[in-house]
Amino acid sequence: MYMEEVTLNNGRKIPKIGLGMWDTYDEEAAQAVATALQLGYRRIDTAMFYKNEPEVGRGIRMSGVPREEIFVSTKIWFTDMEKDNVRATFEKSLENLQLDYIDMYMLHWPMGDVAGSWEVLEDLYEEGKVKSIGVCNFQKHHMEALLKSARIKPMINQIESHPTFSQDALVQYCFEKGIQPEVWSPLGRGDDLNHPVIQKIAEKYNKTTAQIILRWHLQRGVTMIPKSVKKHRMLENTDVFDFALTEEEMKQILAQETGVPRGGYRDEYTWE
């Protein structure tokens, strides 16, 4: 499996496509991780809130792939984001995953004690227990507030983004700040697959509409974590490096914007 990489602002390289583990549980979750890694995936994204960290860890061990080859992300839920509680929550994730370190630890939402929690993540990063740190679902004003007090800039901002809700201005802002935008729900939870414009482009390249959307994301410069538990979908989602969309096709897909999120955007979320 061929996989391109991108370099984060701390010099670490990550695959441009990983496996998202939202809404996947028990044996299915463990098997999905093992299958993806055996196919050539090297990026796995989970969260404590997903309630599958133990299964993700088991899938890693089942795969037989050396730990040092795998980039593992997990996240702290906002109800645990109190400065005095963050380290213990992190240690629980380590225990769940049965890992000695985590490659990317992230604040799941711009809620709770964001500044205090980020300070703990900075400490964990400097101690080497976390190799990279990031945030999720941060809008521009959330990021601006964090950057005022942060001594270490986030490496990633993971956001909802797909053709009908691109958040393109936020993506560009992240690039300007040297923060890698990473998208969850890159296919709009499947709802963006049936647009006539995308179907027409798919016919031209003899690709699926999912592959056209994922290629669109790649050419925007974002990384992504599409979810799948099926082997053929995992392979399909990475078979996107052998063609390129034209500038006009990129614009046509971006024009499908409706401004309507599927779940992750909450501009009113605030913290002090």
N, C-alpha and C positions, 0 to 999 in steps of 0.2 A: 504493500500500500504506500503510495507516494503522499507525502504530507508536507506542505510548506510551513515555515515557522515565522514568527515575528519576535523582535527583541524588545523587551520592556525597558522602562527608564532606569532600572537597576542593573541592566546588562544580561538578565536571564532571558533565555529563549523559550517560547511556548508554541505548541502547534496551533495553527489558525483554526482548526476544527477539533472540538472535543466532544465528549459524551455527557449530556445533561441527565441528572438522575432524579428530577422532580417527579413525584407521583409514581414511583416504582418501588416495590416493597418485597421483602422476604426473599425466597429463593429466586424469584424472577430478577430481582435487583442484583443479587450476587452473580447469577449466570450472565446477565447483560454486561456487567463489568468485565468478567472473565472473557466473554466472547469478543467484546470490543478490543481488549488488549491483545488477544491472540490474533485478531485481524490486522493489528498495526496501530490502533489508537494509542495515544500516549497522554491524553488529557482527560481527567475524570472530575466532574463538578458535582458536589453534593452540598448539604447543609444540615445542621442539627435539626432544623425545623422539618426536614424531609423524613426524619425518623428512619433512615436507612444507612446511617454511617457504619454500623457493625457489618451489614451485608456488603457495603462497598468495600470495606477492608477485607472481608472474606473473598470477594471476587478478585481482588488484587492478588491475594495469596493463591487462589485457584488457578490464576492465569499462567503462573510460572515465569512471568516477565520480571526482570530485576527491578527492585524498588527504585533505584536511582534513575531509571529510564522513564518513570511515570511522574507526571505533574498532577498533583491532587489538590483540589480546592475544597474548602468547606467554609461555612458562614456562621456567625453568631446572630441569633434572633433578637429583635429589638427589646423584648422583655428581659433579656439577660444583659442588656447593654447598660450596666452600671459599673463604674470604674472598679469598685472593689470586688466585683463578681466576674469580670471578664477573664481573668487568668484561670480561675477554677473551671469556667465553662470551656475554655480552650483545652485544658487538661482532660476534661471529660470527652471532648471530641477525639483527642489523641488516643484515649483509652478505647473509645468505640471503634475507631479505625484500626487500632493495634499498630500504630505507626510511631516512629521516633521523632518525626518532624512533619510539618505540613508545608506544602509548596506555596499555597496561597490561602491566607486567612482573611475573611472579608466581613465588614459590617453589612448586615442584610438589608437594612432600611435606614433612612435619615431620621431616625426617631430615637428617643431615649437619651442617655448621656453620651452623645456622639463624640464630643471633644475628649472627655475622660476615657472613653472606650478606645478611641484612636491612640491616645497616649500609651495605653497598655499594649496595643498592637505594635506600636513603634518599639517598645521595650522588648517584646517577644522577637521582633525582627532583628534587633541589635544583638540579642542573645543567641541568635541562630536557630531558635526553635521553629521559626517561620521563615521561609526563604523569600517570600514576597507578601505584601499586604495591599488590600484594595477595599473598595466600597461597591455597593449595589443600589441601584434605583435612585441615585443622587441626581437631582436636577442642577442646573447651573448655579442657582443661588445657594443650594446646599453645599456644593463644592467650594464656592467662594468663601462661605462661612468656615468650612473646615480648614481651608488653606491658610486662613488668618492665624490659626494657632498651631497647625501641624509643623513639625520639624522634618518629617519625611513625607514626601508627596505620595499619594496612592499610585500604585502601578497600573491598576485597572479600575474602571467604573463599568459594572455589569448592568445593562439596562434592557428593557423590552424594546425591540425594534424589528420591524418587518415592513413589507411594501405599503400596507395601509396605515401604518403608524411608525414612520421611519425615525422620528426624533433626530432628523438630520442636523439641525442647529446644535443640539447637544453633542452629537458625534463630532462635529467640527470643533466645538469648544474644547472637548477632551483632547483632540489632536493638538490644538493650540497650546494647551497646558502640558503636553508631553505625557498624557495619561491615555493608556490604551482603552478604547471603547470595546466592550465585549457584549454580544447580544444574546439574550435568552428569548425563547419563542421566536426564532428567526423565520419560521414559516407561518406565524400568526396562529399558532395552534391548529394548523391545517386549513384555516378559513381563507388564507390568501392564495391557495393553490388553484382556485377555479376561475381566476380573472381571465377574461378573453385575451387581453394584451399579453399576459404571461404565457398563456396556452399557445398563442401564435408564435412567440419567440421560441418556445420549447420545440415546436414542430420544425422550425428552421434548423435547429442544432441537433435534432434527434435526441433530445434530452427530456427528462421529466420536468414538470413545472417546479418541483422541489429543487432540482438541480439548478434550474435557472435562477431561482431566488437565492440559493446559497452562493452561486457564482456572483450575483449582484452584490451580496454582502462582502465577498472577498475583494471585489474591485473597489468597494468603498473603503477598504483598509481595516475593517473591524474583524475581530475574532468572534467565534460563535460556538454555542454548545447545544446543537439540536438533540432532542431526546428520541431514542428508539430502543426497543427491546428485541427487535427482529434483525437477524443477521443480514438479510438482503437489503434492508433499509440502511443499516450501518454502512454497508459497502456503497450503496447508492449515494449516500450523503457525502462521501469523500471522493466520488468520481466526478470531480468538478474542476480539475486542474489542467484539462486538455483542450480547453476552448476559452474564448474571451468574448464578452458582449461588446457591442459597439457603444460609442458615447451616446448615440441617439437611443439605443435600447436601454441604457442605464437611466436616461431621462424619462423614458416612457414608463419604466417600472416605478421610479420615484413619484411620478405623476398620479399614481394610484392612492396617494396619501388622502386619508379621511380625517385624521386628527383623533380617531377613536381608538383607545387602547383596549387590549384584551385583559389587562389586569394589573400591570406594574406601575403605571404612572399615577402619582398622587402629588400634584403641585402644592397642595395645601399642607403637606407634611412639613412641620417646622420643629426646630429645636433651638434652644438658647445656649 
